[in-house]
Structure formats: C-alpha cells, structure tokens
Amino acid sequence: MLLLEACGHARYVWNLALEQRNMWRRDRPHAPGYVAQARQLTEARREFDWLAAGSVTVQQQALRDHDQAWQNFFAGTHGRPTWRKRGQSEGFRIVGGEAQRVRRDNGRWSAVSVPKVGWVRFKRSRHLPDFKSYRVTRDRAGRWHIAFAAIPDPIPAPGTGEVVGVDRGVKVAAALSTGELSSPAGLRPQEAQRLLRLQRCLSRARKGSGRRERVKRQIARLRAREADRRKDWAEKASTGLARRFDVIGVEALNVRAMTRSARGTEATPGRNVRQKAGLNRGILAAGWGLLVARLEQKAPERVVRIYPAFTSQTCHACGHRAPENRKSQAVFRCVACGYQANADVNAARNIRDIAAGLAVTARGDRVKSARSVKREPQRKRVPTVA
C-alpha cells in the first residue's frame, strides 16, 4: 500500500509537470524548468498534507525524470513525453545517499530502504553491481520489480573474424546464416486457449465491475508471461551472437513504421485491416526490435545494418534474382541453378555477405581508410628517363 502511494505521488507530480509544459505556447513566456517546478513543489507540499506525507525524494526525482525526458525529446533520441496512467506506468526512482541503503540478508534475499516506506525485501536475480540509483516498478500483472542502474561492459569480440547474417521473420523470428533457426517460446496452446476465453469474458463484463478488473488481471498475467519469455529469448540469443561472431549483419527495418495500424480514417479507410493487424501482432511477438536493440548494446560497433531489399529473392549460390525463386515462406529454389535451401537461411547468407563487404575493407581492415593500415609502406619507384 505504501509503495502504491509513492507511485501515485510520482505519477501526480509527473502529470502536473507535463501539463505545464503542454500549456506553453509561442506567444507565452518560457515553460518552467526543473528549478521553477521544484519551488512550486515545495509550496504544494506546504499546502497539501497528503502530498507532504509522501517522500520528497520520490517527488523531486519525478521532476528530474520529467526534465530529462524533455531533453531527450529535443535531442531526438526519444519520443515526446506522455501521460502516466494508473496501473500502467507505476514506479519511482531513488538516487543519492538514500539509494545506498541496501543490505544482504542471505544467499538469495536482500532488502532496500525506501523513503517513507521502510525496508522492503527483494529476491536477487544476479550479483548487485556498483550503482548510484534504483527504480521500483509495478507491471500490469501486479508484480513488483527493482532495477539498479548500472551500465554493463560490452561483450568482447571473439577475434575469430567470423561474420554472421540474421534474417528476421514471423514464422521464424531469427534465422542465422549458419543454418540455425530460433524463435521465442510464446504461450503454450493451453495458455493461448485460456487467453482467448478470458478475452471473451472481458468483452461481456460490465465496465467498472469487480469481475472486469479480475479478468483484466488474469489477462495481464498471461501477457506478462509471454513478454518474459520473449525477453529471455532475446537476451540469450543476443548474448550468444555477441560471443560467437565478430560482425553481426541485420536488416535495417523500421519496426515501428511496419507495425503501424492500417485502419486509416473514416474518409479514407484502410484495406486488409484484419490481415495487417495479424501481421503486426506476429512481428511484435517475434521481438524484432528487442533483439537488435540488445545486440547493439552488447556488441557496440559490431552490428551492421544493411538495406534488406531483394535479399529473400537472390540466390546465394549463383546470385540470380527473381521473385520465382521464393517458392513459399520456407522454401527457396533457384530457377537458374536449382540451388535449394531454407528461404530464411538463404536470405541470412546474403545478409552476411553484404555485411562482410561493408565491415571489412581491403586486406581485412575494420576501418575504411585511404590506405590499408596492415600493409607495409611501399617505396616510391624512381621514374625512368627515356
């Protein structure tokens, strides 16, 4: 209960600060920054007892996070800050000296001192790194999590010079040029059937009723289980690729644009909306964006994004390109030379060859330069006089 109150205070301060920023217009003075909003928070805590009962650290940090979110937006690295909703964006952050009050109880359990809450126990999933802050969150399934902010070291390259291509698909999430096929586990058939029954119950439940809230929690638990399995697969797959290969070639796909809805507007409605919605669900369930994002974080400067056009129609053996080469989703048979292979693996091998050409210059250099740094300087030849 106390943790939920802290989440509510952080959400209230965030939304209030966001409302002030959204009210700004070009004909008005500048919107208040963190310093001005911190003064207003002090005045609000004097006036409202329910706000003063909460932790000032939690509330001030919500203002700092809000200010940092706008800086990231103007820098072009993140999207525009949005509203925080109860049950969806629950969480707060603790920094400074109070964040260092962590104790180890035994081999599996530790405890952290949350301001105005007290000592809260949590189960360690790994060794605690050197951190300066931590964040407490609550997901839609009602589970509490604590994350300690630390930037891990990148995974070192094996130094073997191996290059791999990764083709992303819906049926097979990741096909490697080595012939390996990998996909996240997802929900089991029994779990998928239960999810369908719960969704039908939700459509019949009256809004605002306790039954509807109970069904929503049950659906959230299944969705969280599916997301956990997808994240686990992405972590293991990205770690394995970063440890095994020096260069990793992936397709340069705009996943956000590809999964955009096709419904359109009332004036110009979209076409094949149900089919497009099913494709969007398949792409998101395959974890395309998550896999590449984790690869770039674990193996920085070793991930090569290439233009994906015609990689699935080009024969890896002879280079012949034709739409007829792709017989089906899984079968590739070249009409010119008869080469046959898995369609996704063939595309991954084309991606690997392109990535190898982009990442490696003449004589195996990793950096493109005017002259190979691995070649000894040659003496200039004295011109002969005729």
C-alpha positions in Angstrom: 0.0 0.0 0.0 2.8 2.4 0.9 4.6 1.6 -2.4 1.4 2.3 -4.3 1.1 5.7 -2.6 4.7 6.5 -3.6 3.9 5.5 -7.2 0.8 7.7 -7.1 2.8 10.7 -5.8 5.4 10.3 -8.6 2.7 9.9 -11.2 0.8 13.0 -10.0 4.0 15.2 -10.0 4.9 13.9 -13.5 1.5 14.6 -15.0 1.3 18.0 -13.4 4.7 19.0 -14.7 3.7 17.6 -18.2 0.5 19.7 -18.1 2.6 22.8 -17.5 4.8 22.1 -20.4 1.9 21.3 -22.7 0.2 24.6 -21.9 3.2 26.5 -23.2 2.7 28.4 -26.5 5.0 30.6 -28.6 3.3 33.8 -27.5 3.8 33.0 -23.8 6.9 33.0 -21.6 9.1 30.0 -21.4 7.7 26.9 -19.7 9.0 26.4 -16.2 12.1 24.2 -15.9 13.1 21.9 -13.1 14.2 24.6 -10.7 11.0 26.5 -11.0 8.9 23.4 -10.7 10.9 22.3 -7.7 10.0 25.6 -5.9 6.3 25.0 -6.8 6.5 21.5 -5.4 7.8 22.9 -2.1 4.9 25.3 -2.0 2.4 22.5 -2.8 3.8 20.3 -0.1 3.2 23.1 2.4 -0.4 23.5 1.3 -1.5 19.8 0.8 -0.9 17.4 3.7 -1.4 14.3 1.5 1.4 15.4 -0.7 3.7 16.3 2.2 3.1 12.8 3.7 5.0 11.3 0.7 8.7 11.2 0.2 10.2 14.5 -1.2 13.0 12.4 -2.8 10.4 10.4 -4.9 8.6 13.6 -5.9 11.7 15.6 -6.8 13.1 12.7 -8.8 9.9 12.5 -10.8 10.5 16.2 -11.8 14.1 15.4 -12.7 13.0 12.4 -14.8 10.4 14.6 -16.5 13.0 17.3 -17.3 15.4 14.7 -18.6 12.6 13.2 -20.8 12.1 16.6 -22.5 15.9 17.0 -23.0 16.0 13.6 -24.7 13.0 14.5 -26.8 14.6 17.7 -28.1 17.9 15.8 -28.7 16.0 13.5 -31.0 16.9 10.3 -29.1 13.4 9.6 -27.6 9.8 10.3 -28.2 7.7 13.1 -26.7 6.9 12.6 -23.0 3.3 11.2 -22.4 0.9 10.9 -19.5 1.4 8.3 -16.9 -1.6 6.2 -16.2 -2.6 4.3 -13.0 -2.0 0.6 -13.4 0.3 1.1 -16.5 3.1 3.5 -15.6 3.6 2.7 -11.9 7.1 3.3 -10.5 9.5 5.8 -8.9 13.3 6.3 -8.7 15.6 6.8 -5.7 19.0 8.4 -6.1 21.7 9.8 -3.8 22.6 8.6 -0.4 19.3 7.0 0.3 19.8 4.7 -2.7 22.8 3.2 -1.0 20.9 1.8 1.9 20.8 -1.8 0.7 21.6 -4.8 2.9 22.1 -8.5 2.1 20.0 -10.9 4.3 21.1 -14.2 2.9 22.2 -16.0 -0.3 19.0 -15.2 -2.2 17.3 -12.3 -0.4 18.3 -8.6 0.1 16.4 -5.6 1.4 16.4 -1.9 0.4 15.3 1.0 2.5 12.6 3.0 0.6 12.0 6.5 2.0 8.7 6.8 3.9 8.1 3.1 3.4 10.8 1.2 5.3 12.8 -1.9 4.5 11.5 -3.8 1.5 12.8 -7.3 0.8 13.5 -8.5 -2.8 15.0 -11.6 -4.3 18.3 -11.1 -6.1 18.4 -12.4 -9.7 22.1 -11.6 -10.0 25.0 -10.0 -8.2 24.4 -6.4 -7.4 26.7 -4.1 -9.4 28.1 -0.7 -8.5 25.1 1.6 -8.7 24.0 5.1 -7.8 20.2 4.8 -8.1 17.5 2.2 -8.4 14.0 2.2 -9.7 10.9 0.4 -8.2 8.2 -0.5 -10.7 4.9 -2.4 -10.8 3.8 -4.0 -14.0 0.2 -4.6 -15.2 0.2 -8.1 -13.7 0.7 -6.6 -10.3 4.3 -7.8 -9.9 6.9 -5.5 -8.2 10.4 -5.2 -9.6 13.5 -3.3 -8.5 16.2 -2.4 -11.0 19.6 -1.0 -10.0 21.0 1.5 -12.6 24.4 0.3 -13.9 25.9 0.2 -17.4 27.4 -3.2 -18.0 30.6 -3.6 -20.0 30.1 -4.7 -23.6 30.8 -8.3 -24.5 34.3 -8.6 -26.1 34.6 -9.9 -29.6 36.0 -13.5 -30.0 38.6 -12.2 -32.5 38.0 -15.1 -35.0 36.9 -12.8 -37.8 33.6 -14.7 -38.2 30.6 -12.8 -39.8 27.0 -13.9 -39.4 23.8 -12.7 -41.0 20.5 -12.6 -39.2 17.2 -12.7 -41.1 14.1 -11.8 -39.1 10.7 -13.3 -39.9 7.3 -14.0 -38.4 7.3 -17.8 -38.5 11.0 -18.0 -37.6 12.0 -15.0 -35.5 15.7 -15.2 -36.3 17.4 -17.3 -39.0 21.2 -17.3 -39.0 23.5 -17.8 -42.0 24.9 -20.8 -40.2 21.5 -22.6 -40.7 20.3 -22.1 -37.1 16.6 -21.2 -36.6 15.4 -19.6 -33.3 12.1 -18.1 -32.0 10.8 -17.1 -28.6 8.7 -19.6 -26.8 5.5 -17.6 -26.6 2.3 -19.0 -25.0 1.6 -22.7 -24.9 -1.5 -24.0 -26.7 -3.4 -24.3 -23.4 -2.4 -20.8 -22.3 -3.4 -19.4 -25.7 -6.9 -21.0 -25.4 -7.2 -19.6 -21.9 -6.3 -16.2 -23.1 -9.0 -16.4 -25.8 -11.6 -17.4 -23.2 -10.6 -14.5 -20.9 -10.8 -12.0 -23.7 -14.3 -13.2 -24.5 -15.2 -12.8 -20.8 -13.7 -9.3 -20.8 -15.9 -8.3 -23.7 -19.1 -9.4 -21.8 -18.1 -7.9 -18.4 -19.6 -4.6 -17.4 -17.3 -1.7 -17.2 -16.3 -0.7 -13.7 -17.3 -4.0 -12.2 -15.1 -6.2 -10.0 -15.4 -9.1 -12.4 -13.9 -7.0 -15.2 -11.0 -5.9 -13.1 -10.3 -9.6 -12.1 -10.4 -10.7 -15.7 -8.1 -7.9 -16.7 -5.5 -9.0 -14.1 -5.7 -12.6 -15.3 -5.1 -11.4 -18.9 -2.2 -9.2 -17.7 -0.6 -12.2 -16.1 -0.7 -14.2 -19.3 0.6 -11.3 -21.3 3.4 -10.7 -18.8 4.4 -14.4 -19.0 4.6 -14.1 -22.8 6.7 -11.0 -22.6 9.0 -12.6 -20.1 9.7 -15.5 -22.4 10.3 -13.1 -25.3 12.8 -11.0 -23.3 14.5 -14.2 -22.0 14.9 -15.4 -25.6 16.2 -12.0 -26.8 18.8 -11.8 -24.0 20.1 -15.3 -24.6 20.1 -15.0 -28.4 21.9 -11.6 -28.4 24.5 -12.8 -25.9 25.2 -15.9 -27.9 25.7 -13.9 -31.1 27.9 -11.3 -29.5 30.2 -14.0 -28.0 30.4 -16.1 -31.2 30.8 -13.6 -34.0 32.9 -10.5 -34.7 30.5 -8.9 -37.1 26.7 -9.3 -37.0 24.7 -8.3 -40.0 21.0 -7.4 -39.6 18.3 -5.9 -41.8 17.7 -2.2 -41.4 14.0 -2.4 -40.6 11.8 0.4 -39.2 9.7 -1.9 -37.0 7.6 1.0 -35.6 6.5 2.0 -39.1 6.0 -1.6 -40.2 3.6 -2.3 -37.3 1.6 0.8 -37.7 -2.2 0.3 -38.0 -3.8 0.2 -41.4 -7.3 1.3 -40.4 -6.9 4.8 -41.8 -9.7 7.3 -41.2 -13.5 7.4 -41.8 -12.9 9.4 -45.0 -10.2 7.1 -46.4 -10.5 3.7 -44.6 -7.7 1.2 -45.0 -7.7 -2.1 -46.8 -7.0 -5.6 -45.4 -7.1 -4.2 -41.9 -7.6 -7.6 -40.2 -4.7 -9.2 -42.1 -2.4 -6.2 -41.3 -3.4 -6.4 -37.6 -2.4 -10.1 -37.6 0.9 -9.3 -39.2 1.6 -6.6 -36.7 0.9 -9.0 -33.8 3.3 -11.5 -35.4 6.1 -9.0 -35.8 5.8 -7.7 -32.3 5.6 -11.3 -30.8 8.8 -12.2 -32.7 10.7 -9.4 -30.9 12.4 -7.9 -33.9 13.3 -4.6 -32.4 14.2 -6.0 -29.0 16.8 -8.5 -30.4 18.6 -5.8 -32.5 18.5 -3.3 -29.7 20.1 -5.7 -27.3 22.7 -6.7 -29.9 23.7 -3.1 -30.4 24.1 -2.6 -26.6 26.1 -5.8 -26.0 28.2 -5.6 -29.2 28.6 -1.9 -30.0 30.1 -1.0 -33.4 29.9 -4.7 -34.4 26.3 -4.7 -35.7 26.0 -3.8 -39.3 22.6 -2.7 -40.6 22.1 -3.3 -44.3 19.4 -2.5 -46.9 17.1 -5.6 -47.0 15.7 -5.3 -50.5 15.8 -8.5 -52.6 17.8 -10.5 -50.0 15.0 -13.1 -49.9 14.8 -13.3 -53.8 18.5 -13.6 -54.6 20.2 -17.0 -54.8 23.2 -17.2 -52.6 24.9 -19.8 -54.8 24.7 -18.1 -58.2 23.4 -14.6 -57.5 20.3 -14.9 -59.7 17.5 -12.7 -58.5 13.8 -13.4 -59.3 10.6 -13.4 -57.4 10.0 -17.0 -58.6 13.0 -18.2 -56.5 10.9 -17.9 -53.3 8.6 -20.9 -53.7 6.9 -20.4 -50.3 7.6 -18.9 -46.9 10.1 -21.6 -46.0 11.3 -23.0 -49.4 13.8 -21.3 -51.7 14.6 -22.9 -55.1 16.7 -21.0 -57.6 15.1 -21.2 -61.1 18.6 -20.6 -62.7 20.9 -23.1 -61.0 18.5 -25.3 -59.0 20.0 -24.4 -55.6 17.6 -25.2 -52.8 17.6 -24.2 -49.2 15.5 -22.7 -46.4 14.3 -19.3 -47.6 15.2 -17.5 -44.4 18.7 -19.1 -44.2 19.3 -18.2 -47.8 18.4 -14.6 -47.0 20.6 -14.6 -43.9 23.6 -15.7 -46.0 23.0 -12.9 -48.4 22.9 -10.5 -45.5 26.1 -12.0 -44.2 27.9 -11.4 -47.5 26.8 -7.8 -47.7 27.7 -7.2 -44.1 31.1 -8.7 -44.6 31.7 -6.3 -47.5 30.6 -3.3 -45.6 32.5 -4.1 -42.4 35.8 -5.3 -43.9 37.8 -3.3 -46.4 40.8 -4.5 -48.4 43.3 -6.7 -46.5 40.9 -7.2 -43.6 40.9 -3.7 -42.1 37.9 -2.9 -39.9 38.1 0.9 -40.6 37.8 2.3 -44.1 40.8 4.4 -44.9 42.7 5.6 -47.9 45.4 3.0 -47.4 45.4 -0.3 -45.6 47.0 0.0 -42.2 48.1 -3.6 -42.4 50.2 -3.1 -45.4 53.8 -2.0 -45.2 54.5 1.3 -46.9 56.0 0.8 -50.3 58.9 2.8 -51.6 58.1 5.0 -54.5 59.5 3.8 -57.7 62.1 6.1 -59.3 60.8 7.2 -62.7 62.9 6.1 -65.6 64.1 8.6 -68.2 63.6 7.6 -71.8 
